[in-house]
Amino acid sequence: MSEDRLRQALREVEIPDRDGAEERALRMVRAAASQGSLGERVARRPRFGRRGLQAAVAIGLIAALVSPAGAAVRHFVRDAVDDGQRPAQLALTSLPTTGSLLVDSPRGPWVVHADGSKRLLGAYEESTWSPHGLYVAVTKGQELAAVDPEGEVRWTVARAGGMKDPAWSPDGFRIAYLSGRQLRVIAGDGSGDRALVDAVKRVAPAWAPGAGRSLSFVDSGGVVRTLSVDTGQQTSAVPAPPGTRRLEWSRDGSRLLVVAPGELQLRDRSGKLLWHDEAPRGAGFAAAALSPSGRDVAAVVAAATGTRSELLSLAPGEPPRRLFSGFGRLGEVVYSPDGRWLLLAWRSADHWLFLNPADPRRVVAVSDVAAQFNPGATSPAAFPSVAGWCCPPDR
């Protein structure tokens, strides 16, 4: 979108609460300017007109604050994101690499294939891939079901305590989920539902690839535990950082990523701390993902004020690298199965950004994401969340 077209679109809109909106926008820009970079520890380096990009994004977000001309502003941000290299796509026409996405939306989970085609699986709330992408475990209230990528139901079970945060084991023979305060496990064919632990925190369980069908979780006392679901033998127990919100194992089962607002940790199967990183002062880790190799961590760092966020690449023994920096709120980050791409949710701009970690200048931006996963909605759609990117290229 050209600057003249943006000005014209904004002039035609009656601005609600004009004085208050202008004051809020001014405070936002002042706060962002006073903060500078979130990650002061990141070495500065030339980046394809970064100052110009940040200025363009700031203008777009200020316009969003003072005007309801959302579509025009989103298109302006869309053009600014890629710094003129490639315009943002108005629709998700393809993925930048192989695999299929699983996306949870207000309408339910969607499967998005590499060619951009997508299918709604049904009116479910949460979802997770089976290890080979042949099935999807989905939940809705008191129901857990297994469906195929076309949405056909294979089996279903129900529990009075509700069912949340399903996780399919790497061998495909078990599904773990939370029901109330219980951590439960059920066979991949829907049989043998049983309680594994009676009191846990609301953190999705994570399976450790490798022998033993080991499962990691955060118990009610705030301890990250890993145990065999078959024998009950515990292999590790370590204190969880305050507010721990995510656990993720590397593909080879050698490293566990523990994500908390103030700290990231990498631990081995015995629980030994291999590496940790603390959030910069005045900011916190909003999201993080472990690369398929288990070597790198992609982390979203957000200012406490909510005005600015960054995506950093972190690795033990190496200085952090800034992959993306923008105003507003960034959401989850997900690695592609081959590890060559990252999907970053830019919630404030209603965008998905596909970035190449080796060359952050290679950005594929997709705009109007919320509407694409809630077609026909008459009110602004909630932004979807990515439940997984399947499957490893060797499968």
Residue, then its C-alpha position, 0 to 999 in steps of 0.5 A: m500500500s502506498e503512503d498516499r493511499l494510507r493517508q486517504a484511507l485514514r482521512e475518511v475515518e471518524i476517529p473515536d476518542r481522538d484526544g485520548a487515542e493520540e495521547r496513548a500513541l504518544r506514550m507508546v512511542r516515547a516508551a519505545a524510544s526510551q527503551g531502545s533494544l530489549g536485548e542490550r547484550v545482543a551485538r549490534r550489526p547492520r541489518f537491511g534498513r532496520r531503523g527504517l523498518q521500525a519507523a514504518v512499523a511504528i507508524g502503522l501501529i500508531a495509526a491502528l491506535v487512533s483509527p479503526a481502519g484496520a484493514a488499511v493499517r494491516h496492509f501498510v504493516r504488511d508492506a513494511v515487514d519485508d522491507g520491499q523485498r517481497p510483499a506480504q501474502l494476503a492469504l497463506t498460499s504455501l508453506p516455505t518448506t515441507g510438512s503440515l501445520l496444525v492450527d487451533s482457532p475459534r472454529g476448531p483445529w485446522v490442518v494446513h498442508a505445504d501447498g497452502s490447502k487447509r481443512l477444518l477438523g471440527a469444533y474442538e478446542e485443542s489438538t496435537w499431532s501423532p508422531h507420524g502425522l497420521y492422526v490428531a488428538v483433539t479435545k473439547g470439554q470433557e471429550l478426547a478424540a482421535v481423528d485423521p487429517e480429514g477430520e474423520v473420528r476414529w475413537t472418542v472417550a469422555r471424563a467428568g473432569g474435562m480434558k486438556d493439553p493432549a500430548w502424543s508419545p513419540d512411539g504413537f502408543r500413548i497419549a498424555y493429557l490433563s484432567g483437572r489436577q490429574l495427569r492421565v495416560i491413555a493408549g493410542d487406540g483409546s483404551g486403558d485410560r488411567a491416572l499417572v499423577d494425582a496433582v500437577k500444575r497446568v503445564a502441558p506434559a512433554w514426552a522424551p523421545g527414546a527408550g522407556r516412554s518417559l514423560s515430563f511434567v510439573d507437579s503441584g509442588g513446582v518440581v519438573r519430574t520425568l518418569s516412565v509411564d510403564t514402570g513408574q520409575q523416576t529419572s529426574a526431579v528438579p525445581a521448576p523456575p517460577g511460572t514455568r509454562r512450557l516443556e519441550w524435548s529435543r528430537d533425540g531426547s537428549r535435552l529438555l527445554v524449560v520455559a518460564p517468564g524470567e528464565l530458560q533452561l536446558r537440562d539433560r535426561s538426568g536433570k543436570l543443568l546444561w545451560h540457562d539464560e535469564a530475561p533482560r531487565g524489564a522484559g520477559f520470555a513470552a515464548a520459546a522453542l527448541s530447534p530439532s537438533g536441540r542446539d538452538v533456542a528461538a525465544v520471544v522477549a517482550a518488554a513489560t510495557g507490552t510496546r516492543s518484542e524481539l525474537l532472539s536465537l540463543a545457543p550455549g556458548e554463543p552470543p544471542r542473535r536478534l532475528f526480528s524486532g517489532f512493536g506490539r506483541l509477538g506470540e508463539v514461535v515454532y520450528s519447521p520439521d527440518g529446522r530451516w524455518l521459524l513461524l513467528a506469530w505477530r499478534s499485534a499486526d495480525h501477521w505470521l512471519f516465516l523466517n530463516p534463522a540462518d538468514p533473517r532477511r529471508v522473511v515470508a509474511v502472511s497478513d490477515v491471519a485471524a480471518q483466514f482461520n475464522p471465515g465468515a465471522t461477523s466480528p473481529a476474529a481471535f488470533p489462532s495458535v499453532a499447535g504443531w508443525c509435522c513431521p520430521p523429514d525422515r518420516 
